[in-house]
Amino acid sequence: MARSTSFRTHTSLHAAILGGALLLPALMTAQLDRSHPPLSGPAPDVHIGHHSIAELPNGMHLIVVEDHKLPLVSVQVRFDITPVHQAEKAGYVDLFGELLTAGAGKRSKAEIDRSVDAIGATLYTSGDGLFASALKKNLEPLMAVVEDVITKPTFPEEEVKSALVRARSAVQQRQEDPDGIAEAVGKLVTFGSGHPYGEMTTERTLGQVDRSNLEAYHRRFFRPDNCYLVFVGDITEKEAKALAKEHFGKWKKSNTPVTKDEYGREVVEGLGFVVPMGRPSVPGKVRNVYVVNRPGAAQSVIRISFPLPLIPKDLRAQQAQVMNTILGGGIFNARLMQNLREKNGYTYGCYSSLDVDRFNSALVVSTSVRTEVTKDAVAEILVEMERMRNEPVTKEELILAKRSMMGAFGRSLEDPRTVARFALNTRLNDLPADHYETYLKRLDAITAEQVKEAATAFLYPNEANILVVGDLDQVKSGLAAFSTNKEEPILRLTVDGERWKEELKPVTDRTAEQIIETYIYTVGGRDAIAKLRDLEVVRKETGDGPEVEQTEWFSGERYRMRRKEGPSVIEEITYNGERALISGDDGSGELTDAGLEMVQRQSRPVPEVGFEKLMNGSRILGSLSEGDREVYKLQLTLGSGNSLIQVYDKASGLKVREVESQYFDGKMNERTQVFSDWREVGGVKLPYRIMESGGIRGTRVSEISSVRINPEVPKGFFDVVIPEIPEGTVPTEMLPPEYTPREKEED
Amino acid sequence: MRPTHLALYTIMLAAPAVAQKRAITYTEFDLPNGLHVILHEDHATPIVAVSVMYHVGSKNETPDRRGFAHFFEHLLFEGSKNIKRGEFSKLVENAGGVLNANTNGDRTYYYEVLPSNELELGLWLESERMMHARVDQVGVDTQREVVKEERRQRYENQPYGTITLEVLKRAFTKHPYQWPTIGFMEDLNAASEVDYQQFYKRYYIPNNATLVVAGDITPERTRTLVESYFAKIPKGDPVEQPTIVEPPLGREVRDVVHDRIQLPAVVMGYRIPANGTPDFYAVEMLNRVLSGGNSARMNTALKDRLQVALYCGAFNFPFEQPGIAMLFAIANGKTTADELEAAMQHEIDALATTPISEEELTRLKAQLETEFVADNSRVAGIAHNLANAHVLLGNTELINTEIDRYLSLTPADLQRAAKTYFVSSNRVVLHYLPTPSN
């Protein structure tokens, strides 16, 4: 497509706006050809506005951008601070930022709020400064507040106390906000908990914060010599200088008592050790999968990330940004958006963001998808990263990405604050003076090879941290495959990012037998179950692998089960009350030991009524909260010595899920079945929906499609004829672990 | 209240708004097919916003197709007679532009912001969308899934995400405002080919649309281009907006909603008059008295003094037919929903009993004045504001003069509005409580 470059940078002060008047006549007369997009006019010039930088005698930097289009002035105060480890006091810097407006000079919080509101101004403070804006005519009173807030915050004891209560409430709110959890825990897994960017504010860390920390932080880091004062808008350089002098001219660097301890660490009175950020985090060696459990979540929030060794002045940063734009950086035609949304309909949106930060960069891909496709979405994201690394991007993709970035650059200049941001970034990030002037030219020159090099250098699909905030039971088995952490394929974290530990409360008022009995009673009782002697149940099973129709016939102690893929039978089990025969693709044979035991268990519509015969013992592990409900957790020991975990809902009495160990693929696996949608059949409640995961069949959902009571079955339908056992050895992968020949172990 | 005070306030309010000095200039005209066109010229940055507002939203839906207007918005990015599936956004991004759209109860808004040399591309795209949009089954099936995920992401997987849905369905029983714009999946699943064709034919017509072009343009040339791209699109049948009048609530509707939250919240939805009416502005002013800035009444009382709220806010839904003002607060610390409600109620009652102070008036005026400048600082924002003023308020000039409607209100007007609308028989109160864990 013949489109010209979106914008050209023009360095002269006067932007040459090229109107399209020359093109006009052709359009007015000729018949409009709608079949093609119209041609572009000549690319307009982009003009980066002028800024000035000056230094006050106290070391404070002053940046001014004049733009008199609107009668607005914005003021920024920005301190150049290396992030510090807040460690056990995590959250105090944010609290400090918030409380700058809680009292300053002679002003109370209420007075500050009133002064700002009375002139219709805005004022936002943070740990590294503030942003404020007002109409030009109201600038003087705003600056008086800005001065006090920056140089004389008082942190009144009462305000600190009340802010801490609010901060704890905010933590509680975050704990129930899937996006908030993903954001906070995501940073933790990206950078690590020992990194200033990975520290997590919790109720516990807030408990360690007091007023003296805030005062000390202010003394140590809010100083004129590391401060930038930025004015943008309807103000002249002269006026800005006068305001800077008036409000900050007398501000002296305070004498913070800083000492070094015997190990050379900086000790600040009121803060203790102040440890500035050390080495930046880099991608780890393994791909870990982290899950924060939200039982019954409407979606899985997915965040795939890794820290990066990339600084803003690295020339490859721009190439990496082009690469990120093509991968998923905010445009609709990015690969992730096209794949996950437009091709697969998994999500409303999927984005990658490359945050090039002077202290530590990171790449983060984030999306929210319905629970069932969690695994598929993660797989597609990783595939797209691999593809970026392995294949060059197409010419069309490269052009589109570059043009949209040029367009974004041009649009950003509509806001005069962009010019100030460029000036500030140039200083803070130590960029060449013409960095932004040459931005469009450098962008235009980027090649597909450079994009591929950037992908190789800055995409780490195999070392990524995969975080999912969602329903653990439903996603864990699918996600485990992505992990290269052999010891713990799924690292379960709490909403506060700590390693999750099951908190079982002891149960003393009932026994495991009573809980099972309650369940039997709840679904209809032993009499009703006994009456439902002959039954046929058909289930449709979907998920990993092809769709299967499974039919079960129950008849007293006898049982038959048939699994069909389309018209062909793939597996059949017959049990005559004593012996069981299995037949399938690999031939047929008798099921004994644990295999027989499994058939015996499933040979009744409500397996638990036959448990006393099959169980060697049962005990309550305890009760626990799972999302909105309280459950009992039971451990049952089977005759074979294998054990089975059952979980029952305290309120309804119904069985929630069952977990058992299965040996395949050379290791023990946990197969989970989740039961729901209980409906009555002949006076007995059955789980119409069963979700199975982690077992040899992968993740499957089965739903009852038809039920017949007293079905007609042919004579001898439950008869078992055992064929002769063929000669030959059992394949090793079928053997339980203790029989697996072991390699020589290395220590 | 002593009369002298009232007189003083009236004088203050009558002072001309400074903002008028900085009027947004524009030209507007209708094409013979009924398309309304508004042009705004501003050469500061070489960009142009091209937007079309269709006067159709979720209130135009039938009760068995709830969510259709928004779903349709998704489908109208699928292509046209001359634009293949997936090409629409490619053309815009290839030209260095951005595009998006949004839908609410009253209207659907599409826009592109492009480098100004791509003005014609924007006009071609929007005229294609209006003239002969095309959607295939793949697009329908995909976007249905996308919209389901949008619903889950925005409403179901967010704490307190359902407050609007829960309030609206109790505040209205007859009017289509009772259902949310995002709609319901069963209705979208039920939609068929006929629905799409009818909806397009009925609402996506020039006489139900307003085209705004704002930015680095010359109005004469732009007008010629607009004519060449849009004039041939045939006019449709006049669109009739719903005439259903929701009867007064007549009693307080009160309910508890359980959500996956730790901190309780209180939501109040008051039935209010339509956007553009004097009382709508009066209620909006009351909202600002309550929560417009840190020094506003509800913020200082609930957050600072009593410390019962982590967050609180009051705002109007700008519906063109009688709608809702919503007050919302999240509890702080161990505060219960009842305590929080009592604190909110105290402030609501005070609006009727205590006239607003001189300081409050000064604040409101200053804030409105600043907002006017800030809201009209980008061409994309100006395009949207111009379209809104014309389509929903019926008068484009309101982009400049709506502020006077606020400023001409007297404290007595506000007090009367508080007594009329902020009464319990006119509201829905919901307590959002943590789902009990048995």
Interface residues (C-beta under 8 A of the other chain):
Chain A: M1 R3 S4 S6 F7 A15 I17 L18 G19 G20 A21 L24 L27 M28 L32 R34 S35 H36 P37 P38 L39 S40 G41 P42 A43 P44 D45 V46 K69 L70 P71 L72 T101 K109 A110 D113 R114 V116 D117 A118 I119 G120 A121 T122 S133 A134 L135 N138 S162 V165 R166 R168 S169 A170 Q172 Q173 Q175 E176 D177 P178 D179 R294 A297 A298 Q299 V301 I331 F332 N333 Q338 R341 E342 K343 N344 G345 Y346 T347 Y348 S368 V369 R370 I399 L400 R403 S404 M406 G407 A408 G410 R411 L413 E414 D415 S625 G627 D628 R629 E630 K650 A651
Chain B: R22 H43 A44 T45 P46 I47 K81 N82 G86 S89 K90 L91 E93 N94 A95 G96 G97 V98 L99 V113 L114 P115 S116 N117 E118 L119 E120 L121 L123 W124 L125 E128 D141 T142 Q143 R144 E145 V146 V147 K148 E149 E150 R152 Q153 R154 E156 N157 Q158 P159 D216 T218 R221 T224 L225 S228 Y229 R260 I261 Q262 L263 G292 G293 N294 S295 A296 N299 T300 K303 D304 Q307 L310 I330 A331 N332 G333 E359 T362 R363 K365 A366 Q367 L368 E369 T370 E371 V373 A374 S377 R378 V379 T435 P436 S437 N438
